Amino acid sequence: MTSPRKGARWAAMLLALLAACGSLERRLEDANALRHAGKPREALASYRRLLAEMGDAPLSDADARLRVKALQYAAEISYLELGDYPGAIAYYRRIVSLQPATAEAFEARGAIGDIYRERFNDPLAAIAQYADVAARDAPIAAGFQLKVVRAWLELKNFAQARTDARALRERWPAAPEADEAQLLTAQAWAMEGRAEEALGAFRALVERHPKPELEARALEGQALLYAQAGRFDRALELYAQALPIHANPEAIRTNIEAVSRRREAAKTAKPGDRIEAFDYGLRRAPTQEPRP
């Protein structure tokens, strides 16, 4: 039979254990408060202590969620506030290891890829991260396939960019990303200097009836190519179509003015003034560069 004194000790130990378990969430909140107070280093130290205590062993669902949150917050502070990119990657990789094939792991892979591409100027390493998510049966897979295409364009591997863009359109033909993949295909042809193929790809995008922003960019891309070829009237027609639906109408107006000047110069140029008439410097006008 347990003595009253031993029973009291067991009760005290149980209460202490329950308090410690319940304190995990409070300690996470305290670390968050330090972050919101503008003390990222102190917050990161608190996250580290919490993570060291929780370890990598299996936890209850509630505590496992807290651990992932602590890892996410530690990674964000390291990446965005302290500029410790290797440290951020280490936290993100720990999420992938502890919670594979989850939404949190996919987000972590995306963040790792972004760090490689934006901070380490290593699109190839980024592609490995993006492609892993793109191969999954997940709602965000098409978006990550689009990231793969953009990274290949950054590497100027135009053929591979078009291959992955085509794979996106075939796998998710009705997704919004399919229209963006078609735009990137056209841009890849244009960047490679293949004007005829680029024009065909831009026209194919317009025929898909994409959202107005993409249609405007496809019209703008065609206009630029026609202007470079000296077909100023056709370029102006296309710019006029793009103007009312373009996200940056001022840029379109600037291009219209530039092409109009070139057309007038071509009409009035004397024989032998071909370089002045076509004003080759304008060939470096704003282009349809892919967004990162």
Secondary structure, 3 states (H helix, E strand, C coil): CCCHHHHHHHHHHHHHHHHHHHHHHHHHHHHHHHHHCCCHHHHHHHHHHHHHHHCCCCCCHHHHHHHHHHHHHHHHHHHHHCCCHHHHHHHHHHHHHHCCCCHHHHHHHHHHHHHHHHCCCCHHHHHHHHHHHHCCCCCCHHHHHHHHHHHHHHCCCHHHHHHHHHHHHHHCCCCHHHHHHHHHHHHHHHHCCCHHHHHHHHHHHHHCCCCHHHHHHHHHHHHHHHHHCCCHHHHHHHHHHHHHHCCCHHHHHHHHHHHHHHHHHHHHCCCCCHHHHHCHHHHHCCCCCCCC
